[in-house]
């Protein structure tokens, strides 16, 4: 199932006057719930599909409100911690959890890469949103 941009969904479901009807509002609420369910469901079988989903989930869960911004060593320790969780789960025979933690480790690396590249760096737990340019 492909994700339709929310702006297109809004265009398709507002009245000509630019107002939402009750039915359209209910549709949009359902669409938001569907997208949240997709984002908050860990993918364990498809690594390539799972990494960007998990990276987005991490950004939403650990955004700027959580704690201080990460230094390179903070990223190193987070990645080591997540990799250790994957190893422990694999040793314990919980392969689904091990696969999830390999994906969450890769997603943390993707978020670190985004921060290094100057891209989406909302995955910086704890920085006061008022101090981040462009933060809402």
Backbone as a chain_set.jsonl record, in Angstrom:
{"seq": "XXXXXXXXXXXXXXXXXXXXXXXXXXXXXXXXXXXXXXXXXXXXXXXXXXXXXXXXXXXXXXXXXXXXXXXXXXXXXXXXXXXXXXXXXXXXXXXXXXXXXXXXXXXXXXXXXXXXXXXXXXXXXXXXXXXXXXXX", "coords": {"N": [[0.847, -1.169, 0.0], [0.647, 2.134, -0.902], [1.779, 5.29, 0.381], [-0.166, 8.091, 0.405], [0.434, 11.497, -0.176], [-0.349, 13.721, 2.485], [-1.262, 16.272, 1.839], [-2.472, 15.889, -0.645], [-4.558, 14.201, 0.056], [-6.009, 15.949, 1.667], [-6.734, 17.868, -0.274], [-8.396, 16.295, -1.831], [-10.525, 15.838, -0.146], [-11.817, 18.05, 0.925], [-14.443, 20.463, 0.989], [-15.762, 22.497, -1.725], [-15.764, 25.079, -0.735], [-13.616, 25.092, 0.896], [-13.933, 24.023, 3.383], [-14.084, 21.459, 5.804], [-16.264, 18.721, 5.696], [-18.382, 16.874, 7.942], [-18.245, 14.111, 7.347], [-15.946, 14.071, 5.731], [-14.061, 14.969, 7.554], [-14.1, 12.839, 9.355], [-13.127, 10.864, 7.639], [-10.51, 11.844, 7.207], [-9.492, 11.754, 9.819], [-9.51, 8.992, 10.189], [-7.615, 8.346, 8.243], [-5.288, 9.522, 9.264], [-5.012, 7.962, 11.571], [-4.56, 5.479, 10.349], [-2.107, 5.959, 9.048], [-0.497, 6.498, 11.279], [-0.567, 3.992, 12.495], [0.833, 2.486, 10.605], [3.35, 3.686, 10.828], [4.024, 3.157, 13.462], [4.277, 0.453, 13.75], [6.42, -2.131, 14.129], [8.544, -3.307, 11.57], [9.73, -6.43, 10.812], [10.485, -8.357, 8.994], [11.262, -7.414, 6.457], [14.057, -5.896, 5.803], [14.992, -3.67, 4.253], [12.631, -2.242, 3.815], [11.912, -1.819, 6.454], [13.868, -0.173, 7.736], [13.65, 2.688, 6.925], [11.029, 3.128, 7.89], [11.313, 2.631, 10.644], [13.237, 4.563, 11.221], [11.754, 6.903, 10.824], [9.837, 6.498, 12.799], [11.485, 6.644, 15.09], [12.231, 9.346, 14.978], [9.747, 10.568, 15.416], [9.143, 9.556, 17.961], [11.342, 10.203, 19.649], [11.83, 12.959, 19.517], [12.776, 16.47, 19.548], [11.966, 17.244, 22.116], [12.83, 15.505, 24.116], [15.57, 14.959, 25.41], [18.963, 16.173, 25.892], [20.759, 17.234, 22.918], [22.419, 14.977, 20.656], [25.822, 14.022, 20.785], [28.619, 12.936, 18.735], [29.654, 10.718, 20.171], [27.451, 10.038, 21.738], [25.711, 9.055, 19.762], [27.257, 6.852, 18.97], [27.187, 5.248, 21.323], [24.414, 4.785, 21.529], [23.942, 3.294, 19.202], [25.597, 1.092, 19.691], [24.302, 0.098, 21.969], [21.772, -0.619, 20.913], [22.569, -2.562, 19.051], [23.64, -4.441, 20.794], [21.297, -5.231, 22.078], [20.088, -6.552, 19.964], [21.877, -8.675, 19.622], [21.636, -9.966, 22.126], [18.941, -10.749, 22.062], [18.999, -12.504, 19.885], [20.737, -14.496, 20.858], [19.152, -15.375, 22.93], [17.174, -16.608, 21.507], [14.984, -15.244, 20.494], [14.072, -14.432, 17.652], [12.464, -12.637, 16.162], [12.538, -10.319, 17.753], [15.285, -9.885, 17.682], [15.662, -9.38, 14.951], [14.132, -7.049, 14.766], [15.677, -5.328, 16.367], [18.043, -5.202, 14.884], [17.135, -3.746, 12.736], [16.316, -1.396, 14.081], [18.789, -0.501, 14.931], [20.059, 0.057, 12.488], [18.332, 2.069, 11.649], [18.848, 4.058, 13.541], [21.446, 4.657, 12.77], [20.823, 5.711, 10.247], [19.439, 8.017, 11.027], [21.494, 9.355, 12.354], [23.205, 9.765, 10.209], [21.577, 11.506, 8.721], [21.625, 13.714, 10.425], [24.375, 14.358, 10.341], [24.609, 14.987, 7.657], [23.248, 17.292, 7.488], [20.586, 17.171, 7.041], [17.289, 16.125, 7.844], [17.165, 16.587, 11.128], [15.687, 16.153, 13.384], [15.805, 14.092, 15.161], [17.005, 14.529, 17.748], [17.078, 14.117, 20.784], [15.597, 16.025, 23.334], [16.388, 18.744, 22.982], [15.33, 22.008, 23.493], [12.47, 22.919, 21.776], [12.058, 25.611, 21.123], [14.565, 26.613, 20.717], [15.425, 25.573, 18.367], [15.828, 26.269, 15.057], [13.142, 26.785, 12.919], [11.566, 24.901, 14.149], [8.405, 23.722, 15.248]], "CA": [[0.0, 0.0, 0.0], [1.465, 3.337, -0.969], [1.357, 6.395, 1.218], [-0.569, 9.264, -0.365], [0.765, 12.704, 0.582], [-1.485, 14.266, 3.22], [-1.814, 17.428, 1.124], [-3.373, 15.386, -1.684], [-5.757, 13.717, 0.74], [-6.781, 17.135, 2.048], [-7.331, 18.437, -1.49], [-9.447, 15.402, -2.304], [-11.608, 15.644, 0.814], [-12.427, 19.28, 1.439], [-15.519, 20.953, 0.129], [-15.349, 23.583, -2.603], [-15.553, 26.274, 0.071], [-12.419, 24.943, 1.716], [-14.294, 23.551, 4.716], [-14.269, 20.021, 5.935], [-17.573, 18.237, 6.13], [-18.272, 15.888, 9.016], [-17.773, 12.85, 6.768], [-14.559, 14.23, 5.299], [-13.259, 15.031, 8.777], [-13.974, 11.465, 9.85], [-12.213, 10.176, 6.734], [-9.138, 12.297, 7.476], [-9.098, 11.195, 11.106], [-9.184, 7.589, 9.921], [-6.37, 8.295, 7.468], [-4.21, 9.808, 10.209], [-4.86, 6.761, 12.399], [-3.951, 4.437, 9.505], [-0.697, 6.287, 8.85], [0.185, 6.307, 12.552], [-0.413, 2.552, 12.693], [1.935, 2.052, 9.747], [4.599, 4.211, 11.347], [4.312, 2.643, 14.795], [4.302, -1.009, 13.721], [7.762, -2.522, 13.707], [8.728, -4.237, 10.453], [10.837, -7.316, 11.172], [10.845, -9.301, 7.94], [11.846, -6.748, 5.295], [15.041, -4.948, 6.332], [15.025, -2.456, 3.438], [11.398, -1.519, 4.106], [11.836, -1.519, 7.875], [14.781, 0.875, 8.211], [13.076, 4.039, 6.88], [9.869, 3.206, 8.779], [11.821, 2.745, 12.014], [13.893, 5.871, 11.354], [10.674, 7.881, 11.0], [9.272, 6.242, 14.132], [12.42, 7.188, 16.071], [12.122, 10.808, 14.944], [8.488, 10.946, 16.063], [9.153, 9.177, 19.377], [12.435, 10.811, 20.41], [12.088, 14.256, 18.907], [13.534, 17.481, 20.271], [11.512, 17.478, 23.483], [13.19, 14.426, 25.044], [16.703, 15.327, 26.246], [19.97, 16.984, 25.192], [21.172, 16.784, 21.59], [23.435, 13.917, 20.661], [27.176, 14.199, 20.273], [29.008, 11.709, 18.033], [29.765, 9.581, 21.095], [26.091, 9.629, 22.103], [25.244, 8.188, 18.674], [28.027, 5.611, 19.069], [26.666, 4.437, 22.425], [23.065, 4.352, 21.178], [24.042, 2.231, 18.196], [26.123, -0.083, 20.394], [23.25, -0.407, 22.845], [20.767, -1.295, 20.1], [23.192, -3.772, 18.486], [23.735, -5.397, 21.903], [19.957, -5.777, 22.278], [19.879, -7.524, 18.879], [22.678, -9.861, 19.927], [21.045, -10.662, 23.278], [17.701, -11.388, 21.618], [19.365, -13.646, 19.034], [21.269, -15.53, 21.761], [18.008, -15.895, 23.68], [16.265, -17.316, 20.616], [13.86, -14.408, 20.058], [14.539, -13.932, 16.369], [11.721, -11.447, 15.763], [13.089, -9.177, 18.481], [16.639, -9.672, 17.159], [15.521, -8.712, 13.656], [13.68, -5.682, 15.024], [16.781, -4.513, 16.875], [18.989, -4.902, 13.795], [16.518, -2.658, 11.98], [16.364, -0.161, 14.868], [20.188, -0.056, 14.903], [20.275, 0.682, 11.179], [17.552, 3.304, 11.614], [19.608, 5.049, 14.311], [22.528, 5.08, 11.873], [20.231, 6.577, 9.223], [19.162, 9.308, 11.65], [22.781, 10.002, 12.589], [23.644, 10.215, 8.89], [20.782, 12.69, 8.384], [22.142, 14.826, 11.214], [25.692, 14.713, 9.805], [24.442, 15.536, 6.314], [22.506, 18.538, 7.566], [19.202, 16.926, 6.649], [16.317, 16.072, 8.923], [17.883, 16.265, 12.359], [14.773, 16.234, 14.515], [16.131, 13.005, 16.081], [17.967, 15.04, 18.718], [16.243, 14.156, 21.968], [15.7, 16.94, 24.429], [16.679, 20.154, 22.736], [14.122, 22.819, 23.603], [12.029, 23.275, 20.422], [12.167, 27.058, 20.894], [15.938, 26.94, 20.315], [15.711, 24.943, 17.083], [15.279, 27.06, 13.977], [12.146, 26.116, 12.102], [10.756, 23.935, 14.91], [7.047, 24.201, 15.573]], "C": [[0.895, 1.235, 0.0], [0.898, 4.411, -0.06], [1.052, 7.594, 0.329], [-0.194, 10.495, 0.447], [-0.479, 13.304, 1.226], [-2.086, 15.472, 2.504], [-2.766, 16.984, 0.023], [-4.659, 14.872, -1.064], [-6.627, 14.896, 1.147], [-7.469, 17.748, 0.835], [-8.52, 17.601, -1.953], [-10.667, 15.363, -1.391], [-12.104, 16.918, 1.479], [-13.525, 19.708, 0.473], [-14.986, 22.087, -0.728], [-15.072, 24.868, -1.833], [-14.34, 26.182, 0.973], [-12.703, 24.47, 3.131], [-14.459, 22.049, 4.706], [-15.707, 19.722, 6.32], [-17.334, 17.236, 7.259], [-17.693, 14.57, 8.478], [-16.312, 12.943, 6.334], [-13.623, 14.305, 6.502], [-13.05, 13.649, 9.361], [-13.028, 10.656, 8.962], [-10.761, 10.542, 7.051], [-8.629, 11.788, 8.816], [-8.714, 9.725, 10.944], [-7.87, 7.439, 9.177], [-5.165, 8.563, 8.367], [-3.958, 8.581, 11.086], [-4.198, 5.637, 11.617], [-2.459, 4.692, 9.321], [0.101, 6.128, 10.138], [0.411, 4.824, 12.826], [0.72, 2.003, 11.835], [3.284, 2.469, 10.328], [4.994, 3.551, 12.664], [4.264, 1.122, 14.889], [5.684, -1.448, 13.269], [7.734, -3.542, 12.569], [9.918, -5.118, 10.808], [11.286, -8.216, 10.038], [11.553, -8.668, 6.751], [12.759, -5.622, 5.782], [14.996, -3.616, 5.586], [13.765, -1.616, 3.655], [11.378, -1.025, 5.556], [12.691, -0.361, 8.34], [14.164, 2.275, 8.093], [11.828, 4.188, 7.758], [10.318, 3.399, 10.224], [12.505, 4.083, 12.232], [12.85, 6.963, 11.577], [10.032, 7.722, 12.371], [10.178, 6.83, 15.217], [12.331, 8.706, 16.128], [10.859, 11.247, 15.673], [8.524, 10.664, 17.565], [10.163, 9.965, 20.192], [12.796, 12.181, 19.851], [12.727, 15.22, 19.892], [13.117, 17.683, 21.717], [12.137, 16.535, 24.515], [14.395, 14.706, 25.938], [17.78, 15.997, 25.417], [20.321, 16.385, 23.829], [22.333, 15.802, 21.67], [24.766, 14.392, 20.1], [27.522, 12.936, 19.477], [29.142, 10.501, 18.965], [28.412, 9.123, 21.605], [25.511, 8.695, 21.033], [25.944, 6.839, 18.731], [27.447, 4.698, 20.152], [25.247, 3.952, 22.141], [23.112, 3.18, 20.212], [24.591, 0.943, 18.822], [25.081, -0.738, 21.281], [22.207, -1.192, 22.047], [21.323, -2.583, 19.485], [23.316, -4.849, 19.563], [22.372, -6.03, 22.171], [19.644, -6.816, 21.194], [20.632, -8.813, 19.178], [22.059, -10.659, 21.074], [19.76, -11.387, 22.878], [18.003, -12.615, 20.76], [19.893, -14.799, 19.885], [20.135, -16.182, 22.535], [16.971, -16.6, 22.822], [15.059, -16.523, 20.153], [14.249, -13.719, 18.75], [13.76, -12.725, 15.879], [12.266, -10.207, 16.456], [14.497, -8.872, 17.977], [16.577, -8.947, 15.814], [15.055, -7.265, 13.84], [14.847, -4.807, 15.483], [17.88, -4.291, 15.828], [18.442, -3.754, 12.95], [16.581, -1.352, 12.764], [17.789, 0.383, 14.944], [20.48, 0.662, 13.587], [19.522, 2.001, 11.068], [18.251, 4.406, 12.406], [20.791, 5.549, 13.483], [21.994, 6.009, 10.784], [19.937, 7.965, 9.796], [20.447, 10.06, 11.965], [23.315, 10.566, 11.271], [22.89, 11.479, 8.478], [21.285, 13.908, 9.16], [23.489, 15.294, 10.662], [25.588, 15.413, 8.454], [23.685, 16.865, 6.312], [21.062, 18.39, 7.136], [18.29, 16.982, 7.849], [17.041, 15.659, 10.201], [16.984, 16.428, 13.577], [15.052, 15.147, 15.53], [17.27, 13.471, 16.983], [17.225, 15.201, 20.031], [16.599, 15.277, 22.92], [16.015, 18.38, 24.178], [15.349, 20.905, 22.781], [13.703, 23.248, 22.196], [12.175, 24.764, 20.119], [13.564, 27.457, 20.437], [16.306, 26.365, 18.961], [15.04, 25.754, 15.991], [14.308, 26.223, 13.151], [11.288, 25.105, 12.857], [9.407, 24.549, 15.239], [6.778, 24.068, 17.051]], "O": [[1.801, 1.35, 0.825], [-0.298, 4.439, 0.23], [1.917, 8.057, -0.415], [-0.473, 10.542, 1.645], [-1.534, 13.387, 0.597], [-3.299, 15.674, 2.556], [-3.775, 17.647, -0.216], [-5.741, 15.091, -1.61], [-7.848, 14.852, 0.99], [-8.645, 18.108, 0.899], [-9.527, 18.14, -2.412], [-11.733, 14.907, -1.805], [-12.761, 16.847, 2.517], [-13.519, 19.35, -0.705], [-13.886, 22.585, -0.49], [-14.227, 25.663, -2.245], [-14.067, 27.106, 1.739], [-11.82, 24.508, 3.988], [-14.913, 21.455, 3.728], [-16.289, 20.396, 7.17], [-16.202, 16.809, 7.491], [-16.781, 13.992, 9.068], [-15.535, 12.011, 6.543], [-12.518, 13.765, 6.467], [-11.954, 13.319, 9.813], [-12.227, 9.864, 9.458], [-9.897, 9.672, 7.151], [-7.458, 11.428, 8.936], [-7.712, 9.272, 11.497], [-7.1, 6.516, 9.443], [-4.135, 7.9, 8.24], [-2.807, 8.208, 11.313], [-3.361, 4.915, 12.16], [-1.645, 3.774, 9.422], [1.245, 5.676, 10.105], [1.465, 4.441, 13.333], [1.483, 1.149, 12.286], [4.24, 1.695, 10.317], [6.182, 3.402, 12.946], [4.215, 0.567, 15.987], [6.081, -1.167, 12.138], [6.984, -4.517, 12.614], [11.004, -4.606, 11.078], [12.373, -8.79, 10.109], [12.366, -9.324, 6.101], [12.294, -4.536, 6.129], [14.965, -2.554, 6.209], [13.845, -0.388, 3.674], [10.879, 0.064, 5.839], [12.292, 0.37, 9.246], [14.153, 3.002, 9.087], [11.592, 5.262, 8.311], [9.767, 4.233, 10.943], [12.375, 4.68, 13.3], [13.037, 7.843, 12.417], [9.718, 8.714, 13.029], [9.687, 7.449, 16.162], [12.355, 9.289, 17.212], [10.894, 12.192, 16.462], [7.995, 11.447, 18.355], [9.868, 10.357, 21.321], [13.977, 12.506, 19.734], [13.173, 14.808, 20.963], [13.886, 18.262, 22.484], [11.97, 16.77, 25.712], [14.238, 14.688, 27.158], [17.494, 16.369, 24.279], [20.195, 15.179, 23.618], [23.114, 15.802, 22.621], [24.822, 15.074, 19.076], [26.779, 11.957, 19.542], [28.784, 9.385, 18.589], [28.231, 7.937, 21.88], [24.898, 7.676, 21.353], [25.307, 5.799, 18.562], [27.241, 3.507, 19.916], [24.91, 2.817, 22.478], [22.401, 2.19, 20.389], [24.115, -0.153, 18.527], [24.98, -1.964, 21.343], [21.806, -2.287, 22.443], [20.614, -3.587, 19.409], [23.123, -6.033, 19.284], [22.289, -7.224, 22.457], [19.011, -7.836, 21.471], [20.097, -9.909, 19.009], [21.969, -11.885, 21.003], [19.522, -12.515, 23.311], [17.342, -13.646, 20.891], [19.534, -15.954, 19.656], [20.148, -17.39, 22.77], [15.992, -17.133, 23.345], [14.187, -17.074, 19.48], [14.695, -12.572, 18.747], [14.342, -11.854, 15.231], [12.437, -9.164, 15.826], [14.863, -7.702, 17.858], [17.344, -8.016, 15.567], [15.531, -6.364, 13.15], [14.984, -3.669, 15.034], [18.582, -3.281, 15.888], [19.198, -2.892, 12.502], [16.868, -0.304, 12.187], [17.983, 1.597, 15.013], [21.073, 1.741, 13.576], [20.019, 2.949, 10.459], [18.247, 5.564, 11.989], [21.098, 6.741, 13.498], [22.65, 6.992, 10.436], [20.16, 8.973, 9.127], [20.485, 11.285, 11.852], [23.81, 11.691, 11.219], [23.488, 12.415, 7.948], [21.361, 15.007, 8.611], [23.719, 16.496, 10.53], [26.371, 16.311, 8.144], [23.504, 17.485, 5.264], [20.383, 19.388, 6.893], [18.489, 17.786, 8.76], [17.475, 14.515, 10.335], [17.443, 16.79, 14.66], [14.587, 15.247, 16.665], [18.355, 12.889, 16.985], [16.787, 16.303, 20.363], [17.764, 15.459, 23.271], [15.918, 19.189, 25.101], [14.366, 20.48, 22.175], [14.491, 23.875, 21.489], [12.393, 25.137, 18.966], [13.739, 28.517, 19.837], [17.393, 26.64, 18.451], [13.82, 25.913, 15.993], [14.617, 25.104, 12.741], [10.38, 24.512, 12.275], [9.295, 25.752, 15.478], [5.693, 24.419, 17.515]]}, "num_chains": 1, "name": "protein.A"}
